[in-house]
Amino acid sequence: MILTLAWLVLVLSLLAWIGQLISLLAPKTAERFGLTEPWDEVDPVFYADGRAECLWDSLTLWTLPLAAFLLILDNPFWILWGFTGGGMYIYFAGRGIAQRITMQLRDIDVGKIPALKTAFIFLALWGCCGMVMIALAFASINRIYAP
């Protein structure tokens, strides 16, 4: 069960990190793949915020794939990266959802409804991946240090 969860988290978290790298390095390619909204379909503020977000996420979202990979290898350092990466992905997901909802409430155009639904689904999945890894890390520490 734990190995299956690790593989699932690895695949899903790599999608997020690689997607943000593509958005950073090749924005037009990211638009064609539906990874980001085209600049002419959203408010300029949302687009600019998305560019900054993909830069920061490209620098930080590697932590959860690393944790999952180390867990698959049964390397004990996965616990450290599980907490770190899990926290990053919970923040990433929460911020992405809150950003879109808040901007929508202020009548800022954040994209078409199908793209928003897809974003909410994947952000929720990535947030769940973060929570799973943190729960697994706590459980692992409990097994190690329990009397």
C-alpha positions as CSV (number, residue, x, y, z in Angstrom):
1,M,0.0,0.0,0.0
2,I,2.7,2.5,1.0
3,L,4.7,1.7,-2.2
4,T,1.6,2.2,-4.3
5,L,1.0,5.6,-2.7
6,A,4.6,6.5,-3.2
7,W,4.4,5.8,-6.9
8,L,1.1,7.7,-7.2
9,V,2.6,10.7,-5.5
10,L,5.7,10.5,-7.6
11,V,3.8,10.5,-10.9
12,L,1.3,13.3,-9.8
13,S,4.0,15.5,-8.3
14,L,6.2,15.1,-11.3
15,L,3.3,16.3,-13.4
16,A,3.1,19.5,-11.3
17,W,6.8,20.2,-11.3
18,I,7.4,19.4,-14.9
19,G,4.3,21.4,-15.9
20,Q,5.6,24.4,-14.1
21,L,9.0,24.0,-15.7
22,I,7.4,24.0,-19.1
23,S,5.3,27.0,-18.2
24,L,8.5,28.8,-17.2
25,L,10.8,27.9,-20.0
26,A,8.3,27.5,-22.9
27,P,5.1,29.4,-22.1
28,K,3.6,29.0,-25.6
29,T,4.1,25.2,-25.4
30,A,2.5,25.3,-22.0
31,E,-0.5,27.1,-23.4
32,R,-0.8,24.5,-26.3
33,F,-0.8,21.7,-23.7
34,G,-3.4,23.5,-21.6
35,L,-0.9,23.8,-18.7
36,T,-1.5,27.6,-18.4
37,E,-4.1,30.0,-19.7
38,P,-3.2,32.0,-22.8
39,W,-2.3,35.6,-22.0
40,D,-5.1,37.0,-24.2
41,E,-7.8,34.9,-22.4
42,V,-7.1,36.2,-18.8
43,D,-6.6,39.4,-16.9
44,P,-3.1,40.7,-17.2
45,V,-2.7,40.7,-13.4
46,F,-3.6,37.0,-13.3
47,Y,-1.2,36.2,-16.2
48,A,1.7,38.1,-14.5
49,D,1.0,36.3,-11.2
50,G,1.0,33.0,-13.0
51,R,4.5,33.8,-14.5
52,A,5.9,34.6,-11.1
53,E,4.2,31.4,-9.7
54,C,5.7,29.1,-12.3
55,L,9.2,30.6,-11.6
56,W,8.9,30.0,-7.8
57,D,7.2,26.6,-8.2
58,S,10.0,25.4,-10.6
59,L,12.4,26.1,-7.8
60,T,10.5,24.4,-5.0
61,L,8.1,21.7,-6.3
62,W,11.0,19.2,-6.9
63,T,10.8,18.3,-3.2
64,L,7.8,16.0,-3.2
65,P,8.9,13.9,-6.2
66,L,12.3,13.5,-4.4
67,A,10.5,12.4,-1.3
68,A,8.4,9.8,-3.2
69,F,11.5,8.6,-5.0
70,L,13.4,8.2,-1.8
71,L,10.5,6.4,-0.2
72,I,10.4,3.9,-3.1
73,L,14.1,3.3,-2.6
74,D,13.5,2.9,1.1
75,N,16.0,5.7,1.9
76,P,15.3,7.1,5.4
77,F,15.9,10.7,4.2
78,W,12.5,10.4,2.5
79,I,10.9,11.5,5.8
80,L,12.6,14.9,5.8
81,W,11.7,15.5,2.2
82,G,8.2,14.1,2.8
83,F,7.5,16.8,5.4
84,T,9.2,19.5,3.2
85,G,7.6,18.5,-0.1
86,G,4.3,17.7,1.5
87,G,4.2,21.2,3.0
88,M,5.2,22.8,-0.3
89,Y,2.4,21.0,-2.2
90,I,-0.3,21.8,0.4
91,Y,0.8,25.5,0.1
92,F,0.9,25.3,-3.7
93,A,-2.6,23.8,-3.9
94,G,-4.1,26.1,-1.3
95,R,-2.7,29.2,-2.8
96,G,-3.7,28.2,-6.3
97,I,-7.3,27.5,-5.3
98,A,-7.5,30.6,-3.1
99,Q,-6.0,32.8,-5.8
100,R,-8.5,31.8,-8.4
101,I,-11.5,32.1,-6.1
102,T,-10.4,35.4,-4.7
103,M,-9.8,36.9,-8.1
104,Q,-13.1,35.6,-9.5
105,L,-14.9,37.2,-6.6
106,R,-13.3,40.5,-7.6
107,D,-14.3,40.0,-11.3
108,I,-10.8,39.4,-12.4
109,D,-10.8,37.1,-15.4
110,V,-8.9,33.9,-14.5
111,G,-9.8,31.8,-17.5
112,K,-12.6,29.8,-18.9
113,I,-14.8,27.5,-16.8
114,P,-13.4,24.1,-18.2
115,A,-9.8,25.3,-17.5
116,L,-10.8,26.4,-14.0
117,K,-12.5,23.0,-13.2
118,T,-9.3,21.2,-14.4
119,A,-7.1,23.5,-12.3
120,F,-9.3,23.0,-9.1
121,I,-9.2,19.2,-9.6
122,F,-5.5,19.0,-10.1
123,L,-4.7,21.4,-7.3
124,A,-6.9,19.4,-4.9
125,L,-5.1,16.2,-6.0
126,W,-1.7,17.8,-5.4
127,G,-2.8,19.1,-2.0
128,C,-3.9,15.5,-1.2
129,C,-0.5,14.2,-2.3
130,G,1.2,16.6,0.2
131,M,-1.1,15.5,3.0
132,V,-0.5,11.8,2.2
133,M,3.3,12.2,2.3
134,I,3.1,14.1,5.6
135,A,0.8,11.5,7.1
136,L,3.2,8.7,5.9
137,A,6.2,10.6,7.4
138,F,4.4,11.0,10.8
139,A,3.5,7.3,10.7
140,S,7.1,6.4,9.9
141,I,8.5,8.5,12.7
142,N,5.9,6.9,15.1
143,R,7.1,3.4,14.1
144,I,10.7,4.4,14.6
145,Y,10.4,6.1,17.9
146,A,7.3,4.4,19.5
147,P,8.2,2.5,22.7
